[in-house]
Amino acid sequence: MADDSSSTRKYNEITGLQLFAMTTSMVMTVYGFAPFAQQGPTAIFFLFLAGILWFIPVTQASGEMASIEGWEKGGIFTWTKNMLGERTGWAAMFYQWVHITVGLDSMMYFIIGCVSMMFKAPYLNTNMLVRFGLMMVIIWGIILLQRHGAKVSGTISQWCFMLGIVLPVALLLVLFVTYLAQGNPTYIHLSWHTIIPHSFGGSVWVGFVPFILAFCGAEGSAPHVKDLKNPGVYPKVMFALALSAILSDVIGSMSIAMTIPRAKIQTSTGIVYTYGHLIHALGVNGTVVGLFEWLIALLLAVGVIGEISSWVIGPNDAMFEAAKAGFLPARYAKPNKYGVPTKIMYLQGAIVTLTAVLMTFLGGGSADMAFDMAMASTVAQYTLMYMIMFVAYMVLLLKHKDLKREYTVSKSTTLKMIMAILGFALSALGFVVTFIPTTGLSHSARVTYFMLLLITSLIVFVLPFILYRHHAKWKKDVDALNLED
């Protein structure tokens, strides 16, 4: 067996740079730039808070758990199941899966905002029926394409990421630096007094929500720590990723906040408008500005479509493994002839459709409110998973020091416990503040915002435990299905 393992390792062995590239594609996005910009200079404070004090604990804890012998597969399900029991492990994985299911709504709102800018057709983004119809075309179109396997869609996703995220961010940096170098006016000024919040009440902390989301997902690459040529480089790779993500988000958010009046920043279209504004300020004529905005909107939309494609196929594979273990009805444990879990993808599409109905039509016709609700709901569900993950890690530190692992954060258990407690506390903070409505909403809109988030969060919280009550029966059905095959 040892020989088999060593013979296959060469096909899976990766460098720190390769792990960095893989994780970057899961973490770095552009649709959070405008919500960050709305926070003004304090966005930099929140980015460092989330990027250093939360992101680093997430990556270090998940990296250590993923390197434990026998814990290589299953991700969050395996880690939490072994420390907190099967029921809790299933709940954690369910929260992770549902988070991105709802998160797809915010991605699609961003795409539609880009398309409306491309065609100079605001009604695409403001008319609720049109917006909902476009969302259905996007999500079900991607799901239908994924039925034939992930190989082609994986290649498309990589190119979409390069063209739609890396290229626009690099271009934005060049334009922004040129804008500042020419002495153009800025709407905010950066200093310690403006970066650090003057108070830390609820209205301030609600701005923390999109910053948590900006760094979610890095635990997905943690299982690859065992594949590193030198597992010791893992903390350096994750720290470099945190700094890269912070730099990208600072550039993106400040380029909007410093060049666009805060009152004119729209969460779903602000980034596209910024490109046009910057190039116009650099002396380019109107026709070229329009063409440039059209191209940037197209690239950004393509980038997020690629991201949706990755998130559709990826988390569903983990849920498929859970279905084969009897955590879902047996029909979800059967793939199609291409090996794709289409029934789980259809289930995901149905949930996306339901949440799209709620957020689009209960948002009162406001594209920005719907976008904010989708983002807040995503954070609420994902932070549930992170809180469970950190509790599992603390149990590992206190009760299972003897488990063999290839990577450890530190030799000091005290230092690792402090890191875990910090990660849990910030996850809990992120969860709580999602229920505080954003500023500028009417009383009725604030009530709608709060009630919708509360109801969806309660449903998501209890649903995995309700499903688990049928686990024994579903496991027998799956076993019988396997025997028939």
Disulfide bonds with the S-S distance in Angstrom:
none
